[in-house]
Amino acid sequence: MRRKPYPGRVSLQYKGMELPKPVMDPSKRTKLVTNPDHGLWGFFNKDKAAIPTPEEDHKHGRAWSVEELRHKSWEDLHKLWWVCAKERNIMATQQLERERMKPGYGESEAYSRDRLVRNTQRAIKHALTERYYAWQEALRVADSDPEIDLSGRGPAYNPKPFDDEPAPATKSSTDMSPEAVKKDITSLGSQKENLDTRREL
């Protein structure tokens, strides 16, 4: 089987079509309408500015502490983590714009703000690690407790009955009628006579 030789130069056909020319007049350009809820807007701040001013970078609070995050629920920690992640994405986009535009300001303020956001994320990890260790310790204690069953077959908590029997109920004052008192005295008298008879024998 022989291969066919390469035909060599391949000619490309081109029809005389004019290339599009850019519109230099801004008034004649087509206005582009973008979706205000587009996901890429999440990489910009609320003003949708490429680079914030140093005053805007200074408008932020402090980092969350571990003590404050210990009182938060799982849902709150989850939301706070992704708020921090979104904030760091915005600051990363702004840093790329600074490197491109070279305005000569904003690096120090952005670094300080990013450090506080990272400290908050570190505190969230710390709080979640403490909860994980507490959960592992609770599982270890539950394995040694005979009243707890974590196998998934039946209820998880099966309390055992107390060994001591409950004390017999005593008669209340409402049951002490004159007839009942007379009956008790008669029975006590008969019991005393039986004891005296046994002693004489």
VOKE-165351 format. One record per residue: residue in one letter; x, y, z negated of N, C-alpha, C in turn. Coordinates in steps of 0.05 Angstrom, whole numbers. Layout:
BEGIN
- A:X:Y:Z:X:Y:Z:X:Y:Z
...
! end
This chain:
BEGIN
- M:17:-24:0:0:0:0:18:25:0
- R:14:41:19:30:65:22:14:90:13
- R:29:107:1:16:132:-7:17:152:16
- K:-3:168:18:-4:188:38:15:211:31
- P:29:222:50:47:244:43:32:269:35
- Y:45:285:17:32:310:8:29:328:32
- P:6:340:35:1:356:59:18:381:60
- G:30:388:37:47:412:37:31:436:27
- R:34:458:41:21:483:32:-9:481:36
- V:-23:490:15:-53:490:15:-62:519:19
- S:-77:523:39:-87:550:45:-112:556:28
- L:-113:579:17:-136:588:1:-151:609:17
- Q:-177:604:19:-193:623:34:-203:645:15
- Y:-203:670:25:-212:693:9:-229:710:27
- K:-253:715:17:-271:732:32:-266:761:22
- G:-270:779:39:-264:807:33:-284:819:14
- M:-282:812:-12:-300:823:-33:-284:843:-49
- E:-296:866:-54:-283:887:-69:-283:880:-99
- L:-260:885:-112:-258:880:-140:-274:901:-156
- P:-285:894:-179:-300:914:-194:-281:935:-206
- K:-290:959:-206:-275:982:-216:-286:991:-243
- P:-268:997:-262:-278:1006:-288:-292:1033:-286
- V:-312:1036:-302:-328:1061:-303:-314:1079:-323
- M:-304:1101:-313:-289:1119:-329:-307:1139:-344
- D:-330:1144:-334:-348:1163:-347:-364:1149:-369
- P:-360:1157:-395:-374:1143:-416:-405:1144:-414
- S:-415:1165:-402:-444:1168:-400:-456:1148:-381
- K:-440:1137:-363:-450:1118:-343:-446:1089:-351
- R:-434:1085:-374:-428:1057:-383:-453:1045:-395
- T:-455:1019:-393:-477:1004:-404:-474:1002:-435
- K:-494:1009:-449:-493:1008:-478:-498:979:-487
- L:-479:970:-503:-481:943:-514:-495:943:-541
- V:-514:926:-543:-530:923:-568:-521:898:-583
- T:-511:901:-607:-501:879:-623:-521:873:-645
- N:-520:848:-654:-537:839:-676:-526:850:-703
- P:-542:866:-717:-531:876:-743:-527:854:-764
- D:-539:831:-760:-536:809:-779:-516:788:-769
- H:-500:795:-750:-480:776:-739:-461:767:-761
- G:-453:742:-760:-435:732:-781:-408:745:-782
- L:-398:755:-759:-371:767:-758:-371:794:-773
- W:-394:806:-778:-394:830:-794:-386:825:-823
- G:-386:799:-831:-377:793:-858:-347:798:-862
- F:-332:802:-841:-304:808:-843:-298:838:-846
- F:-320:854:-848:-317:883:-851:-333:892:-875
- N:-327:915:-885:-341:926:-908:-368:936:-900
- K:-383:948:-919:-410:957:-913:-411:979:-892
- D:-390:996:-892:-389:1018:-873:-379:1009:-845
- K:-371:983:-843:-361:971:-818:-337:987:-807
- A:-321:997:-826:-296:1011:-818:-273:991:-817
- A:-255:997:-799:-232:979:-795:-213:981:-819
- I:-207:1005:-828:-189:1010:-850:-202:1028:-870
- P:-204:1021:-895:-215:1039:-915:-193:1059:-924
- T:-202:1080:-936:-184:1100:-947:-173:1090:-974
- P:-151:1101:-984:-141:1093:-1010:-161:1098:-1033
- E:-177:1119:-1030:-198:1124:-1051:-219:1102:-1051
- E:-226:1092:-1028:-245:1070:-1027:-234:1044:-1038
- D:-208:1040:-1034:-195:1016:-1045:-194:1017:-1075
- H:-193:1041:-1086:-191:1044:-1115:-219:1040:-1129
- K:-240:1040:-1114:-267:1037:-1125:-273:1008:-1129
- H:-262:996:-1150:-268:968:-1156:-264:964:-1186
- G:-275:943:-1196:-273:937:-1225:-250:919:-1231
- R:-250:909:-1255:-229:891:-1264:-236:862:-1257
- A:-217:844:-1262:-221:816:-1257:-237:804:-1279
- W:-252:782:-1273:-268:768:-1293:-248:752:-1311
- S:-254:750:-1336:-238:734:-1355:-250:706:-1358
- V:-233:688:-1368:-243:661:-1372:-265:660:-1393
- E:-262:676:-1414:-282:677:-1435:-309:685:-1425
- E:-310:704:-1406:-336:712:-1395:-347:691:-1376
- L:-330:677:-1362:-340:657:-1343:-349:631:-1356
- R:-340:627:-1381:-349:602:-1396:-380:603:-1400
- H:-392:626:-1401:-420:628:-1407:-437:628:-1381
- K:-424:626:-1358:-439:627:-1333:-447:599:-1324
- S:-469:597:-1309:-479:572:-1299:-463:563:-1275
- W:-468:538:-1266:-454:528:-1242:-461:545:-1218
- E:-487:553:-1215:-495:569:-1192:-482:596:-1192
- D:-479:608:-1216:-467:635:-1217:-437:633:-1210
- L:-423:612:-1219:-395:609:-1213:-392:604:-1183
- H:-410:588:-1171:-408:582:-1143:-412:608:-1126
- K:-432:624:-1134:-436:649:-1119:-413:668:-1122
- L:-402:670:-1147:-380:688:-1151:-355:680:-1136
- W:-351:654:-1133:-328:644:-1118:-329:653:-1089
- W:-353:650:-1077:-355:657:-1049:-357:687:-1044
- V:-365:702:-1064:-362:731:-1062:-333:739:-1062
- C:-317:726:-1078:-288:732:-1078:-275:723:-1052
- A:-284:700:-1041:-273:691:-1015:-280:710:-993
- K:-305:720:-993:-313:740:-973:-297:766:-976
- E:-292:774:-1000:-277:799:-1005:-248:796:-995
- R:-237:773:-999:-209:768:-989:-208:767:-959
- N:-229:757:-946:-230:757:-917:-231:786:-906
- I:-247:803:-920:-248:831:-911:-221:844:-914
- M:-207:839:-937:-181:851:-941:-160:840:-922
- A:-162:815:-914:-144:804:-894:-148:817:-867
- T:-173:821:-859:-179:835:-834:-168:864:-835
- Q:-171:877:-857:-161:905:-859:-130:905:-858
- Q:-117:885:-869:-88:884:-868:-78:880:-840
- L:-92:863:-824:-84:860:-796:-88:886:-780
- E:-108:901:-787:-112:927:-773:-91:947:-782
- R:-82:946:-807:-60:963:-815:-34:957:-800
- E:-29:931:-797:-5:923:-782:-6:932:-753
- R:-30:932:-742:-33:940:-714:-32:970:-710
- M:-46:984:-728:-48:1013:-725:-25:1028:-738
- K:-13:1016:-759:9:1028:-774:2:1057:-784
- P:-19:1059:-800:-26:1085:-810:-7:1096:-832
- G:7:1078:-845:26:1087:-865:15:1089:-893
- Y:-9:1078:-899:-21:1079:-925:-39:1055:-929
- G:-45:1050:-954:-64:1029:-961:-53:1002:-969
- E:-27:997:-964:-16:971:-971:-15:966:-1001
- S:-7:986:-1016:-5:982:-1045:-32:979:-1058
- E:-52:995:-1050:-79:993:-1061:-92:966:-1054
- A:-87:957:-1029:-99:932:-1020:-86:908:-1035
- Y:-60:910:-1041:-47:888:-1055:-57:887:-1084
- S:-61:910:-1097:-71:910:-1124:-100:899:-1125
- R:-116:906:-1106:-143:895:-1106:-144:865:-1100
- D:-127:856:-1082:-127:828:-1076:-117:812:-1100
- R:-99:823:-1116:-89:809:-1139:-111:805:-1160
- L:-128:825:-1163:-150:823:-1182:-171:802:-1173
- V:-176:801:-1147:-194:780:-1136:-183:752:-1140
- R:-157:749:-1136:-144:723:-1140:-144:715:-1169
- N:-141:735:-1187:-143:729:-1216:-171:719:-1223
- T:-191:730:-1211:-219:721:-1216:-222:692:-1207
- Q:-212:686:-1183:-214:658:-1173:-199:639:-1191
- R:-176:648:-1201:-160:631:-1219:-175:626:-1245
- A:-189:647:-1255:-205:643:-1279:-229:625:-1275
- I:-241:625:-1251:-263:607:-1245:-253:578:-1245
- K:-229:573:-1233:-218:547:-1234:-212:538:-1262
- H:-202:556:-1279:-197:550:-1307:-222:541:-1321
- A:-244:556:-1318:-269:550:-1331:-280:523:-1322
- L:-278:518:-1296:-288:492:-1285:-271:469:-1294
- T:-245:473:-1297:-228:452:-1307:-234:445:-1336
- E:-240:465:-1352:-248:460:-1380:-274:444:-1381
- R:-293:451:-1364:-318:435:-1363:-313:407:-1354
- Y:-295:403:-1336:-289:376:-1326:-277:359:-1349
- Y:-258:370:-1364:-246:356:-1386:-267:350:-1408
- A:-285:369:-1413:-306:364:-1433:-325:342:-1424
- W:-330:341:-1398:-348:320:-1387:-334:293:-1389
- Q:-308:291:-1384:-294:266:-1386:-293:257:-1415
- E:-289:275:-1434:-289:268:-1462:-317:258:-1471
- A:-338:271:-1461:-365:262:-1468:-370:234:-1457
- L:-360:228:-1433:-363:201:-1422:-349:180:-1439
- R:-325:188:-1448:-310:169:-1465:-324:163:-1491
- V:-336:184:-1503:-351:180:-1528:-376:164:-1523
- A:-389:168:-1500:-414:154:-1493:-409:124:-1489
- D:-385:117:-1478:-379:89:-1474:-377:74:-1500
- S:-368:87:-1522:-366:74:-1547:-391:75:-1564
- D:-412:88:-1555:-437:91:-1570:-456:69:-1560
- P:-465:51:-1578:-483:30:-1569:-511:40:-1561
- E:-519:63:-1570:-545:74:-1564:-547:87:-1537
- I:-524:91:-1523:-524:104:-1497:-517:85:-1475
- D:-533:84:-1454:-529:66:-1432:-528:83:-1406
- L:-505:85:-1394:-501:101:-1370:-499:84:-1345
- S:-509:59:-1346:-508:41:-1323:-529:49:-1302
- G:-549:64:-1309:-570:72:-1290:-594:53:-1290
- R:-593:32:-1307:-615:13:-1310:-630:20:-1335
- G:-652:35:-1333:-668:42:-1356:-660:69:-1367
- P:-671:76:-1390:-665:102:-1402:-636:104:-1411
- A:-624:128:-1410:-596:131:-1418:-593:130:-1448
- Y:-613:138:-1463:-611:139:-1493:-632:120:-1505
- N:-622:101:-1519:-640:81:-1532:-634:81:-1562
- P:-647:97:-1578:-642:98:-1607:-651:73:-1621
- K:-635:63:-1639:-642:39:-1654:-658:46:-1679
- P:-676:28:-1689:-691:34:-1713:-673:34:-1737
- F:-681:49:-1758:-666:50:-1783:-667:23:-1797
- D:-646:16:-1812:-645:-9:-1827:-663:-8:-1852
- D:-665:15:-1865:-681:18:-1889:-711:20:-1881
- E:-727:4:-1895:-756:6:-1890:-768:31:-1904
- P:-788:42:-1893:-800:66:-1906:-812:59:-1932
- A:-811:77:-1951:-822:73:-1978:-852:72:-1977
- P:-865:56:-1994:-894:54:-1993:-907:81:-2001
- A:-929:86:-1989:-943:112:-1995:-955:111:-2022
- T:-953:133:-2037:-965:135:-2063:-993:146:-2061
- K:-1009:141:-2082:-1036:151:-2082:-1036:181:-2087
- S:-1052:195:-2073:-1053:224:-2077:-1073:230:-2099
- S:-1073:256:-2107:-1091:264:-2128:-1121:261:-2121
- T:-1126:262:-2095:-1154:260:-2086:-1165:232:-2091
- D:-1148:211:-2093:-1157:184:-2097:-1162:178:-2126
- M:-1154:195:-2145:-1156:189:-2173:-1184:198:-2183
- S:-1205:183:-2175:-1232:188:-2185:-1235:174:-2212
- P:-1255:182:-2228:-1259:169:-2254:-1263:138:-2252
- E:-1276:129:-2232:-1280:100:-2228:-1253:86:-2223
- A:-1236:100:-2206:-1210:88:-2200:-1192:88:-2224
- V:-1193:109:-2241:-1177:110:-2265:-1185:88:-2285
- K:-1212:84:-2288:-1222:64:-2306:-1213:36:-2296
- K:-1214:32:-2270:-1206:6:-2259:-1176:1:-2264
- D:-1160:22:-2261:-1131:18:-2265:-1125:12:-2295
- I:-1140:26:-2313:-1135:21:-2342:-1143:-8:-2349
- T:-1165:-18:-2337:-1174:-45:-2343:-1154:-65:-2333
- S:-1143:-61:-2309:-1123:-79:-2298:-1098:-79:-2315
- L:-1090:-55:-2325:-1066:-54:-2342:-1071:-69:-2368
- G:-1095:-66:-2379:-1101:-80:-2404:-1100:-110:-2401
- S:-1111:-120:-2379:-1110:-149:-2374:-1081:-159:-2370
- Q:-1065:-143:-2357:-1037:-151:-2353:-1022:-152:-2380
- K:-1029:-134:-2399:-1016:-134:-2425:-1024:-158:-2441
- E:-1050:-166:-2440:-1059:-190:-2454:-1045:-215:-2443
- N:-1041:-217:-2417:-1027:-240:-2406:-998:-241:-2416
- L:-985:-218:-2418:-958:-217:-2428:-956:-226:-2458
- D:-976:-216:-2474:-976:-224:-2502:-980:-254:-2505
- T:-998:-266:-2489:-1003:-294:-2490:-978:-310:-2484
- R:-963:-301:-2463:-939:-315:-2456:-918:-314:-2478
- R:-917:-291:-2492:-897:-289:-2514:-904:-308:-2537
- E:-930:-311:-2543:-938:-329:-2565:-931:-358:-2558
- L:-934:-365:-2533:-927:-393:-2525:-897:-397:-2526
! end
